[in-house]
Amino acid sequence: MAQKVASVRSQLEQILRARIEQGYYAADSRLPAEGKLAEELGVSRPTLRTTLARLEAEGLISRRQGDGTYVNKHAFSVDATPKSYWNFASLIAESGRAAESRLLAVEKRSPTPEEAALYTLRPAEKVIVTTTLFSADGRPVIHSTGLLPLAYVVVEQADYDFNRPIQAVLKEYCRQEISYSISDISAAFAPRPVAQQLGLGPKTPVLKFVDTFFNARNDALVHGVSYFCDELIRMRVARSWG
């Protein structure tokens, strides 16, 4: 019986998601009343409510107390090309949620053998490692770590603001421009410290992004690892930086 219920909910979610994505329900329009929609789709109201809750968590719809359920007009307008998707604060804001970023740590250390090989660094050279936590409507959703060779920083100043989009940091402090990126995206379990920062229980699946950004000379500029809770934020990825 549980499998059958799960299948009905899965099919219902696919139907509603397709209607929203294909414009059957226009952006910022109100969905039919729950009773009418449940009858049309041949499901119970509790099953419909569970599905709507899932779509609301993803940001596809919003429920307005005493007014109804509306299609989130921001849901499919997010430009998540690599130029902007590493600007996680903008990605969150453009999904219709309040964005906040908090720089957890900035450290200088020696590179690991793998990092030294990526950048062709000598063991004595240092790298800068930044760790940032991004929140949507007060809920932590993205934990991101970025790696940058210290030698790339050519602008000397008392304070560096690493709580900024990566392209802005590279341009201002390193005089570098990103030409393209290579991303490895997979489902994963976040390491325990990351899961704690994101408020996740053990063995909660997340999306893991391993990104390396290059300049026009094919030099690796920044290497990043991010853990992304996709319950609240949807992402579309395009590969070109042109």
Sequence and secondary structure as in RCSB ss.txt:
>XXXX:A:sequence
MAQKVASVRSQLEQILRARIEQGYYAADSRLPAEGKLAEELGVSRPTLRTTLARLEAEGLISRRQGDGTYVNKHA
FSVDATPKSYWNFASLIAESGRAAESRLLAVEKRSPTPEEAALYTLRPAEKVIVTTTLFSADGRPVIHSTGLLPL
AYVVVEQADYDFNRPIQAVLKEYCRQEISYSISDISAAFAPRPVAQQLGLGPKTPVLKFVDTFFNARNDALVHGV
SYFCDELIRMRVARSWG
>XXXX:A:secstr
 HHHHHHHHHHHHHHHHHHHHTTSS TT B   HHHHHHHHT  HHHHHHHHHHHHHHTSEEEETTTEEEE TTT
T    SHHHHT HHHHHHHTTS EEEEEEEEEEE   HHHHHHHT  TT  EEEEEEEEEETTEEEEEEEEEEEG
GG     S    SS HHHHIIIII     EEEEEEEEEE  HHHHHHHT  TT EEEEEEEEEE TT  EEEEEE
EEE TTT          
